[in-house]
Amino acid sequence: VAGNRVLVPRLAQVHEQTRRDDDAGARDAAQRELTRLYLTSFQALLFFALPVFALAIAGAGVLSLLTRGVFDTHLVHVFVLVLPAWFVFCIADPVINLKMGAGRMGLVLTAHGAMLVLLPLLALAAFAETLPAMRGMAIIAAASGAIVLPCGWLLWRHHRDERLPLAALSPGRVLLAILLAGGSAIFVASRTHSVLALGLGWAGAAACTLVAMRLLPAWSRLRAMLRRAPLPGNAPPADGVLRVLVLHSSAAQYGSDNALAELLCGLKRRLGARFEAIVVLPEDGPLVARLRADGIETVQQPLAVLHRSLSPLFWLRFAWSLWRGSRRLAALARERRVQLVHSNTSHVLNGAAVSRLAGIPHLWHVREMNLWRGRIGRIVAARVARAQEVAFVSNATREVFCAAGHTPARACVLYDGVRTDRFDHGLRDAALRAGWGFGDAHFVIGLVGRIVFWKGQREFIEAAHAVHRACPQARFVIVGSALTPADRAYEAGCRARVDALGLAGALHFAGQSSEVARVMASLDALVLATTQGEPWGLVVLEGMASSLPVVATAAGGPLEMLREGEGLLVPPGDASALAGALIGLVGQPDAAREMGRRARDAVTHRLSIERTLDDAEALYRRVAARGTATDSAGR
């Protein structure tokens, strides 16, 4: 009833729009919304009915135990008569609501009244002691027909009159699936009077129906169409403010964290009061202070974030964060009139649920390349592909995602950028270099990033040993920290290897630093030593903006950043090749400085934050507009 109070006025409004609007595009958009509202109503009723069935079966089981089976026969008849009728009624009710929206109140009230009166009458008849088993089967068939036939007629009239895209979903095939499910329950009931057996039969029947609906080719086509259809309820506010709810997995200051801060703070500086972002983080950290300093609102609450440690306790917390957290965020989105949800990483899974609950579009930002392996990875990839739009941080991430077997309906590439005015190699900090134990005469090579096995700190150490032997003036610094116990164990192994190679005086572990620009200005060269594809590599851009010569692995994002003369590329995991490239830089400092100058020019002209902001603003507005109008195809 509460749902109908919302659905019916909306249906009436949209139906009237389809009648009066002369614009074919707008009329098509309204028809798609009618279709979406129909399925929304159907799915709500269906998934409401299933737990009702389960509770009814559980209650019948308790009653059977308390009465020692006295009423088992009658309970079986009640289930066999009432539940198929209710199940079919769930299919017809949305169509009845559509007719209500079209103004046919007489038909609506008659159909609703007849069905609602028929259901309790069927229950009373089934419970009557004078109902023999065989005669009961005949009454079951007659009663089911009394409900199925009107419902089928309503569906047929709906398809014939409205000529909606829903016509691709054949009413006959849908009703066939429902009748088969109901028939399986009747068959089970005819073989036994056990309430438990009947319950199992109904559970199987419901499952078969859902599977049948999913397997229908027309249903699959309809689902694909609806993923591109407009969503109701999120019309742009009259004040013209773009409001975005952003979900992120951490509050640290690593690659994705810094990229998000650059993006949102840049849009805030550009648009001012015309842009509002609410960033939801699962924890407190440096990112919170950075965002708030630029006027970005932050909210801290548990999020459903995937981690490498998947213990049973983790899954309990994950399920609670997904269920409870999504509802809280949907309420926040409705209260603040948010126009879209932006999931800034594939590890956060609340975004899809918030989008569905709040009725707003979902933009999923993919920053990972190696998440799609295994069962969990495939499940996450399938969820990502269903978003209204998927933004990949590089073409490499897009190719890897699609190669895993999932192709989004709409996808684009949104490169991260950096502000070149924040990075200036002329601001070399002698005090910082002295803190590392190095002087002006040394050629300092740095690796900046989280300490984790695939970032290649171990390979960097092996290369440093070879470089130091060939070029004694070379010094090395690792900037970053380990977050997990596994990462800390990896760091301990790296430190032990440094001691074993005799590099203790030439290689320094500097820990985590929030002053990235200061660190970059104090280096003479930067290394990205990842052992597998780097999705993008924001640290490479930061080094290029600092006029540093960069040596990066030839996999993933760096292939799209570095062109001839702007940096050096080496195979992933190849310490010897890395050492050779670094020896060349140390031995030719003038050529290294020229390479750094070209790198900064490349960032200024091709990879600046201004280009990122242009693309991001256009993307936000395009996705937000999908709530009210048919959009153009994605890039």
Secondary structure, DSSP 8 states (H G I E B T S, - for coil): -HHHHHHHHHHHHHHHHHHH---HHHHHHHHHHHHHHHHHHHHHHHHHHHHHHHHHHHHHHHHHHHTTTTTHHHHHHHHHHHHHHHHHHHHHHHHHHHHHHTT-HHHHHHHHHHHHHHHHHHHHHHH-TT--HHHHHHHHHHHHHHHHHHHHHHHHHHHHHH--GGGGS-HHHHHHHHHHHHHHHHHHHHH---HHHHHHHHHHHHHHHHHHHHH-HHHHHHHHHHHTS--SS----TT--EEEEEE-S--S-SHHHHHHHHHHHHHHHHHGGGEEEEEEESS-SHHHHHHHHTT-EEEE----B--S---HHHHHHHHHHHHHHHHHHHHHHHHTT--EEEE-STTB-HHHHHHHHHT--EEEEE--SS--SHHHHHHHHHHHHTSSEEEESSHHHHHHHHHTT---SSEEE----B-GGG--GGG--HHHHHHHT--TTSEEEEEES---GGGTHHHHHHHHHHHHHH-TTEEEEEE----SHHHHHHHHHHHHHHHHHT-TTTEEEEE--S-HHHHHHT-SEEEE--SS-BS--HHHHHHHHTT--EEEESSBTHHHH--TTT-EEE-TT-HHHHHHHHHHHHH-HHHHHHHHHHHHHHHHHHSBHHHHHHHHHHHHHHHHGGGTS------
